[in-house]
Amino acid sequence: MKHTDSRVINIDKLTYAANLDALDAVRENERHYLAQADICDPVALQTLFAKYQPNAVMHLAAESHVDRSISGPADFIATNIVGTYTLLEASRHYWQTLPDSQRKAFRFHHVSTDEVYGDLLPEAPAFIETTPYAPSSPYSASKASSDHLVRAWHRTYNLPVVVTNCSNNYGPWQHQEKLIPLMISQALAGKPLPVYGNGQQQRDWLYVEDHARALHCVLTSGRVGETYNIGGSNEHANIDVVNEICVMLDELAPRTTGSYAEQIAFVTDRPGHDLRYAIDHQKITHELGWRPRESFSSGLRKTVEWALCRHEQP
Ligand SMILES: Cc1cn([C@H]2C[C@H](O)[C@@H](COP(=O)(O)OP(=O)(O)O[C@H]3O[C@H](C)C(=O)[C@H](O)[C@H]3O)O2)c(=O)[nH]c1=O
């Protein structure tokens, strides 16, 4: 696994979650631990299970960037499919050794993506948990495959799993390859802001702390064997997101002349680019009482302000 990343926590850098009360609670008070080993290494995983004796595994480790999956799909197959299989097997063998009461309480929480549902037409209803899978990219196909493996381990071996599928995350500490951090850093460096195609593709934006709360909620209260969609109720076209970033930067860190929007450059589209994703999160809201708290403009402002602090004090 060359490049481990995840949409909420970078497994190798727990700092990403350090300020998230929910995940601190998961880690420290409730004796759940996050897998930190290479998930493709069964021996490392066995050592980790023996050391921590976890009562849950929250599986966030993944190759996550669609563009990378197009230029080099092999790592996605290795990490997302074989890695998930390896982690499932390590979890199953460990789980089988637990006494009855702990076996019942154990959870394998698989964190996945709305991209498994594929491309959504402009007027189509948002994805629900039973929307048929139709992944478009090597990335989303690998995540779809991992979702199926997790459900199979539940059905065949009774491993107590829960699955969540989330929309586009954003917020502090996100990997620089993703749209929002990339646009902020390119803008501040005076470089072009590369918008793929016509920029009319729509994504639903989920603030990282909202996602972390949702994960905690599903891990602790979700029904075994169930899937929960998690979204931010914030659907926006990419070009509108980029323009909003430019407006915030014009206010908070103005250029000497003109606007950051002048740096926008429309570039060749991503192959197989999905036009729209949208999440219906009614199930988790009705069953578990979770809903997103952050509006897109407040979340984006926090993200831009955080990036500006980092830019001033590298
Ligand atoms: C990097 C970049 C992206 N884009 C477009 C492509 C997408 O339509 C949108 C967001 O792209 P990004 O690569 O940040 O995210 P997605 O491809 O939507 O996928 C992300 O959200 C889902 C849920 C995951 O599951 C993925 O793991 C996560 O990477 O902006 C551009 O126009 N220019 C750019 O330079």
PDBQT file of the ligand as one rigid body, heavy atoms in Angstrom, charges set to zero:
ROOT
HETATM    1  C1  LIG A 401      -8.882  17.602  -8.274  1.00  0.00    +0.000 C 
HETATM    2  C2  LIG A 401      -9.898  18.280  -9.154  1.00  0.00    +0.000 A 
HETATM    3  C3  LIG A 401     -11.207  17.883  -9.166  1.00  0.00    +0.000 A 
HETATM    4  N1  LIG A 401     -12.102  18.483 -10.008  1.00  0.00    +0.000 N 
HETATM    5  C4  LIG A 401     -13.519  18.042  -9.980  1.00  0.00    +0.000 C 
HETATM    6  C5  LIG A 401     -13.725  16.546 -10.114  1.00  0.00    +0.000 C 
HETATM    7  C6  LIG A 401     -14.967  16.290  -9.277  1.00  0.00    +0.000 C 
HETATM    8  O1  LIG A 401     -16.131  16.492 -10.045  1.00  0.00    +0.000 OA
HETATM    9  C7  LIG A 401     -14.905  17.346  -8.180  1.00  0.00    +0.000 C 
HETATM   10  C8  LIG A 401     -14.329  16.840  -6.873  1.00  0.00    +0.000 C 
HETATM   11  O2  LIG A 401     -13.121  16.170  -7.176  1.00  0.00    +0.000 OA
HETATM   12  P1  LIG A 401     -12.266  15.388  -6.088  1.00  0.00    +0.000 P 
HETATM   13  O3  LIG A 401     -11.166  14.708  -6.812  1.00  0.00    +0.000 OA
HETATM   14  O4  LIG A 401     -11.910  16.307  -4.978  1.00  0.00    +0.000 OA
HETATM   15  O5  LIG A 401     -13.336  14.362  -5.468  1.00  0.00    +0.000 OA
HETATM   16  P2  LIG A 401     -14.227  13.206  -6.161  1.00  0.00    +0.000 P 
HETATM   17  O6  LIG A 401     -13.634  12.703  -7.404  1.00  0.00    +0.000 OA
HETATM   18  O7  LIG A 401     -15.630  13.705  -6.238  1.00  0.00    +0.000 OA
HETATM   19  O8  LIG A 401     -14.100  12.070  -5.039  1.00  0.00    +0.000 OA
HETATM   20  C9  LIG A 401     -14.049  12.380  -3.636  1.00  0.00    +0.000 C 
HETATM   21  O9  LIG A 401     -15.299  12.213  -3.020  1.00  0.00    +0.000 OA
HETATM   22  C10 LIG A 401     -15.842  10.902  -3.129  1.00  0.00    +0.000 C 
HETATM   23  C11 LIG A 401     -17.136  10.831  -2.391  1.00  0.00    +0.000 C 
HETATM   24  C12 LIG A 401     -14.879   9.839  -2.779  1.00  0.00    +0.000 C 
HETATM   25  O10 LIG A 401     -15.256   8.746  -2.390  1.00  0.00    +0.000 OA
HETATM   26  C13 LIG A 401     -13.453  10.036  -3.118  1.00  0.00    +0.000 C 
HETATM   27  O11 LIG A 401     -12.620   9.228  -2.340  1.00  0.00    +0.000 OA
HETATM   28  C14 LIG A 401     -13.039  11.470  -2.969  1.00  0.00    +0.000 C 
HETATM   29  O12 LIG A 401     -11.751  11.647  -3.565  1.00  0.00    +0.000 OA
HETATM   30  O13 LIG A 401     -14.038  18.377  -8.694  1.00  0.00    +0.000 OA
HETATM   31  C15 LIG A 401     -11.749  19.526 -10.834  1.00  0.00    +0.000 A 
HETATM   32  O14 LIG A 401     -12.574  20.096 -11.580  1.00  0.00    +0.000 OA
HETATM   33  N2  LIG A 401     -10.434  19.935 -10.825  1.00  0.00    +0.000 N 
HETATM   34  C16 LIG A 401      -9.485  19.340 -10.037  1.00  0.00    +0.000 A 
HETATM   35  O15 LIG A 401      -8.298  19.724 -10.096  1.00  0.00    +0.000 OA
ENDROOT
TORSDOF 0
